[in-house]
Amino acid sequence: MEKGSGAAAGGSARPPPMPQFDEFPFEGKKPVKNPFVPIGALVTAGVLTAGLVSFRYGNSRLGQKLMRARVVAQGVTVALMVGSAYYYGDQIKLFKKGSSPEL
């Protein structure tokens, strides 16, 4: 049997060291949340559940419509996540350490 290197051969490879940051860029800042993102996630999960239940009971036409609605809800949720990250990311970059963004 040949000995290989790394975790594939059962060896105990060490993970790379964690990067060290001199200062955390958002230290002391209140995290900004978009309340529409969790609502969108819940709507997506609800439509998915309703679609799966309708498939289970044999109503494939309704199930298919609900799966299409789930895709739309999921797309809206992802768009809200990206939009809020872009919007709040630009706001955070404008402020120096020690100041807080005005909402």
Phi and psi restraints in degrees (range 20) as a CNS / XPLOR table:
assign (resid 1 and name C) (resid 2 and name N)
       (resid 2 and name CA) (resid 2 and name C) 1.0 -92.1 20.0 2
assign (resid 2 and name N) (resid 2 and name CA)
       (resid 2 and name C) (resid 3 and name N) 1.0 145.4 20.0 2
assign (resid 2 and name C) (resid 3 and name N)
       (resid 3 and name CA) (resid 3 and name C) 1.0 -91.4 20.0 2
assign (resid 3 and name N) (resid 3 and name CA)
       (resid 3 and name C) (resid 4 and name N) 1.0 127.3 20.0 2
assign (resid 3 and name C) (resid 4 and name N)
       (resid 4 and name CA) (resid 4 and name C) 1.0 -100.0 20.0 2
assign (resid 4 and name N) (resid 4 and name CA)
       (resid 4 and name C) (resid 5 and name N) 1.0 171.7 20.0 2
assign (resid 4 and name C) (resid 5 and name N)
       (resid 5 and name CA) (resid 5 and name C) 1.0 -105.8 20.0 2
assign (resid 5 and name N) (resid 5 and name CA)
       (resid 5 and name C) (resid 6 and name N) 1.0 150.2 20.0 2
assign (resid 5 and name C) (resid 6 and name N)
       (resid 6 and name CA) (resid 6 and name C) 1.0 94.8 20.0 2
assign (resid 6 and name N) (resid 6 and name CA)
       (resid 6 and name C) (resid 7 and name N) 1.0 -172.9 20.0 2
assign (resid 6 and name C) (resid 7 and name N)
       (resid 7 and name CA) (resid 7 and name C) 1.0 -76.1 20.0 2
assign (resid 7 and name N) (resid 7 and name CA)
       (resid 7 and name C) (resid 8 and name N) 1.0 -20.3 20.0 2
assign (resid 7 and name C) (resid 8 and name N)
       (resid 8 and name CA) (resid 8 and name C) 1.0 -65.0 20.0 2
assign (resid 8 and name N) (resid 8 and name CA)
       (resid 8 and name C) (resid 9 and name N) 1.0 -30.8 20.0 2
assign (resid 8 and name C) (resid 9 and name N)
       (resid 9 and name CA) (resid 9 and name C) 1.0 -93.3 20.0 2
assign (resid 9 and name N) (resid 9 and name CA)
       (resid 9 and name C) (resid 10 and name N) 1.0 8.2 20.0 2
assign (resid 9 and name C) (resid 10 and name N)
       (resid 10 and name CA) (resid 10 and name C) 1.0 90.8 20.0 2
assign (resid 10 and name N) (resid 10 and name CA)
       (resid 10 and name C) (resid 11 and name N) 1.0 3.8 20.0 2
assign (resid 10 and name C) (resid 11 and name N)
       (resid 11 and name CA) (resid 11 and name C) 1.0 -74.7 20.0 2
assign (resid 11 and name N) (resid 11 and name CA)
       (resid 11 and name C) (resid 12 and name N) 1.0 166.8 20.0 2
assign (resid 11 and name C) (resid 12 and name N)
       (resid 12 and name CA) (resid 12 and name C) 1.0 -103.8 20.0 2
assign (resid 12 and name N) (resid 12 and name CA)
       (resid 12 and name C) (resid 13 and name N) 1.0 85.5 20.0 2
assign (resid 12 and name C) (resid 13 and name N)
       (resid 13 and name CA) (resid 13 and name C) 1.0 -78.6 20.0 2
assign (resid 13 and name N) (resid 13 and name CA)
       (resid 13 and name C) (resid 14 and name N) 1.0 136.9 20.0 2
assign (resid 13 and name C) (resid 14 and name N)
       (resid 14 and name CA) (resid 14 and name C) 1.0 -81.5 20.0 2
assign (resid 14 and name N) (resid 14 and name CA)
       (resid 14 and name C) (resid 15 and name N) 1.0 138.9 20.0 2
assign (resid 14 and name C) (resid 15 and name N)
       (resid 15 and name CA) (resid 15 and name C) 1.0 -71.8 20.0 2
assign (resid 15 and name N) (resid 15 and name CA)
       (resid 15 and name C) (resid 16 and name N) 1.0 156.8 20.0 2
assign (resid 15 and name C) (resid 16 and name N)
       (resid 16 and name CA) (resid 16 and name C) 1.0 -64.6 20.0 2
assign (resid 16 and name N) (resid 16 and name CA)
       (resid 16 and name C) (resid 17 and name N) 1.0 149.9 20.0 2
assign (resid 16 and name C) (resid 17 and name N)
       (resid 17 and name CA) (resid 17 and name C) 1.0 -65.5 20.0 2
assign (resid 17 and name N) (resid 17 and name CA)
       (resid 17 and name C) (resid 18 and name N) 1.0 149.0 20.0 2
assign (resid 17 and name C) (resid 18 and name N)
       (resid 18 and name CA) (resid 18 and name C) 1.0 -70.5 20.0 2
assign (resid 18 and name N) (resid 18 and name CA)
       (resid 18 and name C) (resid 19 and name N) 1.0 139.8 20.0 2
assign (resid 18 and name C) (resid 19 and name N)
       (resid 19 and name CA) (resid 19 and name C) 1.0 -68.1 20.0 2
assign (resid 19 and name N) (resid 19 and name CA)
       (resid 19 and name C) (resid 20 and name N) 1.0 144.1 20.0 2
assign (resid 19 and name C) (resid 20 and name N)
       (resid 20 and name CA) (resid 20 and name C) 1.0 -101.5 20.0 2
assign (resid 20 and name N) (resid 20 and name CA)
       (resid 20 and name C) (resid 21 and name N) 1.0 128.3 20.0 2
assign (resid 20 and name C) (resid 21 and name N)
       (resid 21 and name CA) (resid 21 and name C) 1.0 -105.0 20.0 2
assign (resid 21 and name N) (resid 21 and name CA)
       (resid 21 and name C) (resid 22 and name N) 1.0 136.4 20.0 2
assign (resid 21 and name C) (resid 22 and name N)
       (resid 22 and name CA) (resid 22 and name C) 1.0 -68.4 20.0 2
assign (resid 22 and name N) (resid 22 and name CA)
       (resid 22 and name C) (resid 23 and name N) 1.0 -42.2 20.0 2
assign (resid 22 and name C) (resid 23 and name N)
       (resid 23 and name CA) (resid 23 and name C) 1.0 -147.8 20.0 2
assign (resid 23 and name N) (resid 23 and name CA)
       (resid 23 and name C) (resid 24 and name N) 1.0 145.8 20.0 2
assign (resid 23 and name C) (resid 24 and name N)
       (resid 24 and name CA) (resid 24 and name C) 1.0 -80.3 20.0 2
assign (resid 24 and name N) (resid 24 and name CA)
       (resid 24 and name C) (resid 25 and name N) 1.0 125.8 20.0 2
assign (resid 24 and name C) (resid 25 and name N)
       (resid 25 and name CA) (resid 25 and name C) 1.0 -66.0 20.0 2
assign (resid 25 and name N) (resid 25 and name CA)
       (resid 25 and name C) (resid 26 and name N) 1.0 -23.7 20.0 2
assign (resid 25 and name C) (resid 26 and name N)
       (resid 26 and name CA) (resid 26 and name C) 1.0 -112.0 20.0 2
assign (resid 26 and name N) (resid 26 and name CA)
       (resid 26 and name C) (resid 27 and name N) 1.0 24.7 20.0 2
assign (resid 26 and name C) (resid 27 and name N)
       (resid 27 and name CA) (resid 27 and name C) 1.0 -62.9 20.0 2
assign (resid 27 and name N) (resid 27 and name CA)
       (resid 27 and name C) (resid 28 and name N) 1.0 128.7 20.0 2
assign (resid 27 and name C) (resid 28 and name N)
       (resid 28 and name CA) (resid 28 and name C) 1.0 82.2 20.0 2
assign (resid 28 and name N) (resid 28 and name CA)
       (resid 28 and name C) (resid 29 and name N) 1.0 0.8 20.0 2
assign (resid 28 and name C) (resid 29 and name N)
       (resid 29 and name CA) (resid 29 and name C) 1.0 -93.7 20.0 2
assign (resid 29 and name N) (resid 29 and name CA)
       (resid 29 and name C) (resid 30 and name N) 1.0 141.7 20.0 2
assign (resid 29 and name C) (resid 30 and name N)
       (resid 30 and name CA) (resid 30 and name C) 1.0 -76.5 20.0 2
assign (resid 30 and name N) (resid 30 and name CA)
       (resid 30 and name C) (resid 31 and name N) 1.0 130.3 20.0 2
assign (resid 30 and name C) (resid 31 and name N)
       (resid 31 and name CA) (resid 31 and name C) 1.0 -65.7 20.0 2
assign (resid 31 and name N) (resid 31 and name CA)
       (resid 31 and name C) (resid 32 and name N) 1.0 137.3 20.0 2
assign (resid 31 and name C) (resid 32 and name N)
       (resid 32 and name CA) (resid 32 and name C) 1.0 -97.8 20.0 2
assign (resid 32 and name N) (resid 32 and name CA)
       (resid 32 and name C) (resid 33 and name N) 1.0 130.2 20.0 2
assign (resid 32 and name C) (resid 33 and name N)
       (resid 33 and name CA) (resid 33 and name C) 1.0 -119.8 20.0 2
assign (resid 33 and name N) (resid 33 and name CA)
       (resid 33 and name C) (resid 34 and name N) 1.0 147.5 20.0 2
assign (resid 33 and name C) (resid 34 and name N)
       (resid 34 and name CA) (resid 34 and name C) 1.0 -101.7 20.0 2
assign (resid 34 and name N) (resid 34 and name CA)
       (resid 34 and name C) (resid 35 and name N) 1.0 114.2 20.0 2
assign (resid 34 and name C) (resid 35 and name N)
       (resid 35 and name CA) (resid 35 and name C) 1.0 -67.9 20.0 2
assign (resid 35 and name N) (resid 35 and name CA)
       (resid 35 and name C) (resid 36 and name N) 1.0 -16.4 20.0 2
assign (resid 35 and name C) (resid 36 and name N)
       (resid 36 and name CA) (resid 36 and name C) 1.0 -75.5 20.0 2
assign (resid 36 and name N) (resid 36 and name CA)
       (resid 36 and name C) (resid 37 and name N) 1.0 -22.7 20.0 2
assign (resid 36 and name C) (resid 37 and name N)
       (resid 37 and name CA) (resid 37 and name C) 1.0 -67.3 20.0 2
assign (resid 37 and name N) (resid 37 and name CA)
       (resid 37 and name C) (resid 38 and name N) 1.0 -50.6 20.0 2
assign (resid 37 and name C) (resid 38 and name N)
       (resid 38 and name CA) (resid 38 and name C) 1.0 -64.8 20.0 2
assign (resid 38 and name N) (resid 38 and name CA)
       (resid 38 and name C) (resid 39 and name N) 1.0 -33.2 20.0 2
assign (resid 38 and name C) (resid 39 and name N)
       (resid 39 and name CA) (resid 39 and name C) 1.0 -64.5 20.0 2
assign (resid 39 and name N) (resid 39 and name CA)
       (resid 39 and name C) (resid 40 and name N) 1.0 -43.5 20.0 2
assign (resid 39 and name C) (resid 40 and name N)
       (resid 40 and name CA) (resid 40 and name C) 1.0 -62.5 20.0 2
assign (resid 40 and name N) (resid 40 and name CA)
       (resid 40 and name C) (resid 41 and name N) 1.0 -37.6 20.0 2
assign (resid 40 and name C) (resid 41 and name N)
       (resid 41 and name CA) (resid 41 and name C) 1.0 -66.1 20.0 2
assign (resid 41 and name N) (resid 41 and name CA)
       (resid 41 and name C) (resid 42 and name N) 1.0 -40.6 20.0 2
assign (resid 41 and name C) (resid 42 and name N)
       (resid 42 and name CA) (resid 42 and name C) 1.0 -66.9 20.0 2
assign (resid 42 and name N) (resid 42 and name CA)
       (resid 42 and name C) (resid 43 and name N) 1.0 -40.1 20.0 2
assign (resid 42 and name C) (resid 43 and name N)
       (resid 43 and name CA) (resid 43 and name C) 1.0 -63.4 20.0 2
assign (resid 43 and name N) (resid 43 and name CA)
       (resid 43 and name C) (resid 44 and name N) 1.0 -43.2 20.0 2
assign (resid 43 and name C) (resid 44 and name N)
       (resid 44 and name CA) (resid 44 and name C) 1.0 -60.3 20.0 2
assign (resid 44 and name N) (resid 44 and name CA)
       (resid 44 and name C) (resid 45 and name N) 1.0 -45.9 20.0 2
assign (resid 44 and name C) (resid 45 and name N)
       (resid 45 and name CA) (resid 45 and name C) 1.0 -64.8 20.0 2
assign (resid 45 and name N) (resid 45 and name CA)
       (resid 45 and name C) (resid 46 and name N) 1.0 -38.3 20.0 2
assign (resid 45 and name C) (resid 46 and name N)
       (resid 46 and name CA) (resid 46 and name C) 1.0 -66.3 20.0 2
assign (resid 46 and name N) (resid 46 and name CA)
       (resid 46 and name C) (resid 47 and name N) 1.0 -43.2 20.0 2
assign (resid 46 and name C) (resid 47 and name N)
       (resid 47 and name CA) (resid 47 and name C) 1.0 -67.2 20.0 2
assign (resid 47 and name N) (resid 47 and name CA)
       (resid 47 and name C) (resid 48 and name N) 1.0 -38.1 20.0 2
assign (resid 47 and name C) (resid 48 and name N)
       (resid 48 and name CA) (resid 48 and name C) 1.0 -61.7 20.0 2
assign (resid 48 and name N) (resid 48 and name CA)
       (resid 48 and name C) (resid 49 and name N) 1.0 -45.7 20.0 2
assign (resid 48 and name C) (resid 49 and name N)
       (resid 49 and name CA) (resid 49 and name C) 1.0 -62.4 20.0 2
assign (resid 49 and name N) (resid 49 and name CA)
       (resid 49 and name C) (resid 50 and name N) 1.0 -44.9 20.0 2
assign (resid 49 and name C) (resid 50 and name N)
       (resid 50 and name CA) (resid 50 and name C) 1.0 -63.4 20.0 2
assign (resid 50 and name N) (resid 50 and name CA)
       (resid 50 and name C) (resid 51 and name N) 1.0 -38.5 20.0 2
assign (resid 50 and name C) (resid 51 and name N)
       (resid 51 and name CA) (resid 51 and name C) 1.0 -65.5 20.0 2
assign (resid 51 and name N) (resid 51 and name CA)
       (resid 51 and name C) (resid 52 and name N) 1.0 -42.4 20.0 2
assign (resid 51 and name C) (resid 52 and name N)
       (resid 52 and name CA) (resid 52 and name C) 1.0 -66.1 20.0 2
assign (resid 52 and name N) (resid 52 and name CA)
       (resid 52 and name C) (resid 53 and name N) 1.0 -38.7 20.0 2
assign (resid 52 and name C) (resid 53 and name N)
       (resid 53 and name CA) (resid 53 and name C) 1.0 -65.1 20.0 2
assign (resid 53 and name N) (resid 53 and name CA)
       (resid 53 and name C) (resid 54 and name N) 1.0 -41.5 20.0 2
assign (resid 53 and name C) (resid 54 and name N)
       (resid 54 and name CA) (resid 54 and name C) 1.0 -67.2 20.0 2
assign (resid 54 and name N) (resid 54 and name CA)
       (resid 54 and name C) (resid 55 and name N) 1.0 -35.5 20.0 2
assign (resid 54 and name C) (resid 55 and name N)
       (resid 55 and name CA) (resid 55 and name C) 1.0 -64.4 20.0 2
assign (resid 55 and name N) (resid 55 and name CA)
       (resid 55 and name C) (resid 56 and name N) 1.0 -39.0 20.0 2
assign (resid 55 and name C) (resid 56 and name N)
       (resid 56 and name CA) (resid 56 and name C) 1.0 -62.1 20.0 2
assign (resid 56 and name N) (resid 56 and name CA)
       (resid 56 and name C) (resid 57 and name N) 1.0 -37.7 20.0 2
assign (resid 56 and name C) (resid 57 and name N)
       (resid 57 and name CA) (resid 57 and name C) 1.0 -90.0 20.0 2
assign (resid 57 and name N) (resid 57 and name CA)
       (resid 57 and name C) (resid 58 and name N) 1.0 8.1 20.0 2
assign (resid 57 and name C) (resid 58 and name N)
       (resid 58 and name CA) (resid 58 and name C) 1.0 88.7 20.0 2
assign (resid 58 and name N) (resid 58 and name CA)
       (resid 58 and name C) (resid 59 and name N) 1.0 5.6 20.0 2
assign (resid 58 and name C) (resid 59 and name N)
       (resid 59 and name CA) (resid 59 and name C) 1.0 -93.1 20.0 2
assign (resid 59 and name N) (resid 59 and name CA)
       (resid 59 and name C) (resid 60 and name N) 1.0 78.8 20.0 2
assign (resid 59 and name C) (resid 60 and name N)
       (resid 60 and name CA) (resid 60 and name C) 1.0 -71.6 20.0 2
assign (resid 60 and name N) (resid 60 and name CA)
       (resid 60 and name C) (resid 61 and name N) 1.0 -29.0 20.0 2
assign (resid 60 and name C) (resid 61 and name N)
       (resid 61 and name CA) (resid 61 and name C) 1.0 -65.3 20.0 2
assign (resid 61 and name N) (resid 61 and name CA)
       (resid 61 and name C) (resid 62 and name N) 1.0 -48.0 20.0 2
assign (resid 61 and name C) (resid 62 and name N)
       (resid 62 and name CA) (resid 62 and name C) 1.0 -65.2 20.0 2
assign (resid 62 and name N) (resid 62 and name CA)
       (resid 62 and name C) (resid 63 and name N) 1.0 -40.0 20.0 2
assign (resid 62 and name C) (resid 63 and name N)
       (resid 63 and name CA) (resid 63 and name C) 1.0 -60.2 20.0 2
assign (resid 63 and name N) (resid 63 and name CA)
       (resid 63 and name C) (resid 64 and name N) 1.0 -40.2 20.0 2
assign (resid 63 and name C) (resid 64 and name N)
       (resid 64 and name CA) (resid 64 and name C) 1.0 -66.6 20.0 2
assign (resid 64 and name N) (resid 64 and name CA)
       (resid 64 and name C) (resid 65 and name N) 1.0 -40.3 20.0 2
assign (resid 64 and name C) (resid 65 and name N)
       (resid 65 and name CA) (resid 65 and name C) 1.0 -64.1 20.0 2
assign (resid 65 and name N) (resid 65 and name CA)
       (resid 65 and name C) (resid 66 and name N) 1.0 -39.6 20.0 2
assign (resid 65 and name C) (resid 66 and name N)
       (resid 66 and name CA) (resid 66 and name C) 1.0 -68.4 20.0 2
assign (resid 66 and name N) (resid 66 and name CA)
       (resid 66 and name C) (resid 67 and name N) 1.0 -34.6 20.0 2
assign (resid 66 and name C) (resid 67 and name N)
       (resid 67 and name CA) (resid 67 and name C) 1.0 -67.0 20.0 2
assign (resid 67 and name N) (resid 67 and name CA)
       (resid 67 and name C) (resid 68 and name N) 1.0 -36.3 20.0 2
assign (resid 67 and name C) (resid 68 and name N)
       (resid 68 and name CA) (resid 68 and name C) 1.0 -67.7 20.0 2
assign (resid 68 and name N) (resid 68 and name CA)
       (resid 68 and name C) (resid 69 and name N) 1.0 -39.2 20.0 2
assign (resid 68 and name C) (resid 69 and name N)
       (resid 69 and name CA) (resid 69 and name C) 1.0 -65.1 20.0 2
assign (resid 69 and name N) (resid 69 and name CA)
       (resid 69 and name C) (resid 70 and name N) 1.0 -34.5 20.0 2
assign (resid 69 and name C) (resid 70 and name N)
       (resid 70 and name CA) (resid 70 and name C) 1.0 -63.7 20.0 2
assign (resid 70 and name N) (resid 70 and name CA)
       (resid 70 and name C) (resid 71 and name N) 1.0 -41.1 20.0 2
assign (resid 70 and name C) (resid 71 and name N)
       (resid 71 and name CA) (resid 71 and name C) 1.0 -62.9 20.0 2
assign (resid 71 and name N) (resid 71 and name CA)
       (resid 71 and name C) (resid 72 and name N) 1.0 -41.0 20.0 2
assign (resid 71 and name C) (resid 72 and name N)
       (resid 72 and name CA) (resid 72 and name C) 1.0 -64.8 20.0 2
assign (resid 72 and name N) (resid 72 and name CA)
       (resid 72 and name C) (resid 73 and name N) 1.0 -46.2 20.0 2
assign (resid 72 and name C) (resid 73 and name N)
       (resid 73 and name CA) (resid 73 and name C) 1.0 -62.8 20.0 2
assign (resid 73 and name N) (resid 73 and name CA)
       (resid 73 and name C) (resid 74 and name N) 1.0 -38.8 20.0 2
assign (resid 73 and name C) (resid 74 and name N)
       (resid 74 and name CA) (resid 74 and name C) 1.0 -67.2 20.0 2
assign (resid 74 and name N) (resid 74 and name CA)
       (resid 74 and name C) (resid 75 and name N) 1.0 -40.3 20.0 2
assign (resid 74 and name C) (resid 75 and name N)
       (resid 75 and name CA) (resid 75 and name C) 1.0 -64.0 20.0 2
assign (resid 75 and name N) (resid 75 and name CA)
       (resid 75 and name C) (resid 76 and name N) 1.0 -40.9 20.0 2
assign (resid 75 and name C) (resid 76 and name N)
       (resid 76 and name CA) (resid 76 and name C) 1.0 -64.3 20.0 2
assign (resid 76 and name N) (resid 76 and name CA)
       (resid 76 and name C) (resid 77 and name N) 1.0 -40.8 20.0 2
assign (resid 76 and name C) (resid 77 and name N)
       (resid 77 and name CA) (resid 77 and name C) 1.0 -63.3 20.0 2
assign (resid 77 and name N) (resid 77 and name CA)
       (resid 77 and name C) (resid 78 and name N) 1.0 -44.6 20.0 2
assign (resid 77 and name C) (resid 78 and name N)
       (resid 78 and name CA) (resid 78 and name C) 1.0 -65.0 20.0 2
assign (resid 78 and name N) (resid 78 and name CA)
       (resid 78 and name C) (resid 79 and name N) 1.0 -39.8 20.0 2
assign (resid 78 and name C) (resid 79 and name N)
       (resid 79 and name CA) (resid 79 and name C) 1.0 -63.1 20.0 2
assign (resid 79 and name N) (resid 79 and name CA)
       (resid 79 and name C) (resid 80 and name N) 1.0 -39.3 20.0 2
assign (resid 79 and name C) (resid 80 and name N)
       (resid 80 and name CA) (resid 80 and name C) 1.0 -64.7 20.0 2
assign (resid 80 and name N) (resid 80 and name CA)
       (resid 80 and name C) (resid 81 and name N) 1.0 -39.6 20.0 2
assign (resid 80 and name C) (resid 81 and name N)
       (resid 81 and name CA) (resid 81 and name C) 1.0 -63.4 20.0 2
assign (resid 81 and name N) (resid 81 and name CA)
       (resid 81 and name C) (resid 82 and name N) 1.0 -46.1 20.0 2
assign (resid 81 and name C) (resid 82 and name N)
       (resid 82 and name CA) (resid 82 and name C) 1.0 -67.3 20.0 2
assign (resid 82 and name N) (resid 82 and name CA)
       (resid 82 and name C) (resid 83 and name N) 1.0 -43.0 20.0 2
assign (resid 82 and name C) (resid 83 and name N)
       (resid 83 and name CA) (resid 83 and name C) 1.0 -63.8 20.0 2
assign (resid 83 and name N) (resid 83 and name CA)
       (resid 83 and name C) (resid 84 and name N) 1.0 -42.4 20.0 2
assign (resid 83 and name C) (resid 84 and name N)
       (resid 84 and name CA) (resid 84 and name C) 1.0 -70.5 20.0 2
assign (resid 84 and name N) (resid 84 and name CA)
       (resid 84 and name C) (resid 85 and name N) 1.0 -35.1 20.0 2
assign (resid 84 and name C) (resid 85 and name N)
       (resid 85 and name CA) (resid 85 and name C) 1.0 -65.3 20.0 2
assign (resid 85 and name N) (resid 85 and name CA)
       (resid 85 and name C) (resid 86 and name N) 1.0 -39.9 20.0 2
assign (resid 85 and name C) (resid 86 and name N)
       (resid 86 and name CA) (resid 86 and name C) 1.0 -66.9 20.0 2
assign (resid 86 and name N) (resid 86 and name CA)
       (resid 86 and name C) (resid 87 and name N) 1.0 -45.8 20.0 2
assign (resid 86 and name C) (resid 87 and name N)
       (resid 87 and name CA) (resid 87 and name C) 1.0 -65.1 20.0 2
assign (resid 87 and name N) (resid 87 and name CA)
       (resid 87 and name C) (resid 88 and name N) 1.0 -51.8 20.0 2
assign (resid 87 and name C) (resid 88 and name N)
       (resid 88 and name CA) (resid 88 and name C) 1.0 -74.4 20.0 2
assign (resid 88 and name N) (resid 88 and name CA)
       (resid 88 and name C) (resid 89 and name N) 1.0 -26.0 20.0 2
assign (resid 88 and name C) (resid 89 and name N)
       (resid 89 and name CA) (resid 89 and name C) 1.0 -64.9 20.0 2
assign (resid 89 and name N) (resid 89 and name CA)
       (resid 89 and name C) (resid 90 and name N) 1.0 -41.0 20.0 2
assign (resid 89 and name C) (resid 90 and name N)
       (resid 90 and name CA) (resid 90 and name C) 1.0 -66.8 20.0 2
assign (resid 90 and name N) (resid 90 and name CA)
       (resid 90 and name C) (resid 91 and name N) 1.0 -37.2 20.0 2
assign (resid 90 and name C) (resid 91 and name N)
       (resid 91 and name CA) (resid 91 and name C) 1.0 -65.9 20.0 2
assign (resid 91 and name N) (resid 91 and name CA)
       (resid 91 and name C) (resid 92 and name N) 1.0 -39.9 20.0 2
assign (resid 91 and name C) (resid 92 and name N)
       (resid 92 and name CA) (resid 92 and name C) 1.0 -68.9 20.0 2
assign (resid 92 and name N) (resid 92 and name CA)
       (resid 92 and name C) (resid 93 and name N) 1.0 -35.8 20.0 2
assign (resid 92 and name C) (resid 93 and name N)
       (resid 93 and name CA) (resid 93 and name C) 1.0 -66.1 20.0 2
assign (resid 93 and name N) (resid 93 and name CA)
       (resid 93 and name C) (resid 94 and name N) 1.0 -26.5 20.0 2
assign (resid 93 and name C) (resid 94 and name N)
       (resid 94 and name CA) (resid 94 and name C) 1.0 -73.2 20.0 2
assign (resid 94 and name N) (resid 94 and name CA)
       (resid 94 and name C) (resid 95 and name N) 1.0 -22.0 20.0 2
assign (resid 94 and name C) (resid 95 and name N)
       (resid 95 and name CA) (resid 95 and name C) 1.0 -102.4 20.0 2
assign (resid 95 and name N) (resid 95 and name CA)
       (resid 95 and name C) (resid 96 and name N) 1.0 141.3 20.0 2
assign (resid 95 and name C) (resid 96 and name N)
       (resid 96 and name CA) (resid 96 and name C) 1.0 -83.6 20.0 2
assign (resid 96 and name N) (resid 96 and name CA)
       (resid 96 and name C) (resid 97 and name N) 1.0 168.7 20.0 2
assign (resid 96 and name C) (resid 97 and name N)
       (resid 97 and name CA) (resid 97 and name C) 1.0 -61.5 20.0 2
assign (resid 97 and name N) (resid 97 and name CA)
       (resid 97 and name C) (resid 98 and name N) 1.0 134.1 20.0 2
assign (resid 97 and name C) (resid 98 and name N)
       (resid 98 and name CA) (resid 98 and name C) 1.0 102.0 20.0 2
assign (resid 98 and name N) (resid 98 and name CA)
       (resid 98 and name C) (resid 99 and name N) 1.0 -19.1 20.0 2
assign (resid 98 and name C) (resid 99 and name N)
       (resid 99 and name CA) (resid 99 and name C) 1.0 -105.5 20.0 2
assign (resid 99 and name N) (resid 99 and name CA)
       (resid 99 and name C) (resid 100 and name N) 1.0 161.0 20.0 2
assign (resid 99 and name C) (resid 100 and name N)
       (resid 100 and name CA) (resid 100 and name C) 1.0 -122.4 20.0 2
assign (resid 100 and name N) (resid 100 and name CA)
       (resid 100 and name C) (resid 101 and name N) 1.0 150.2 20.0 2
assign (resid 100 and name C) (resid 101 and name N)
       (resid 101 and name CA) (resid 101 and name C) 1.0 -70.8 20.0 2
assign (resid 101 and name N) (resid 101 and name CA)
       (resid 101 and name C) (resid 102 and name N) 1.0 145.8 20.0 2
assign (resid 101 and name C) (resid 102 and name N)
       (resid 102 and name CA) (resid 102 and name C) 1.0 -89.9 20.0 2
assign (resid 102 and name N) (resid 102 and name CA)
       (resid 102 and name C) (resid 103 and name N) 1.0 125.4 20.0 2
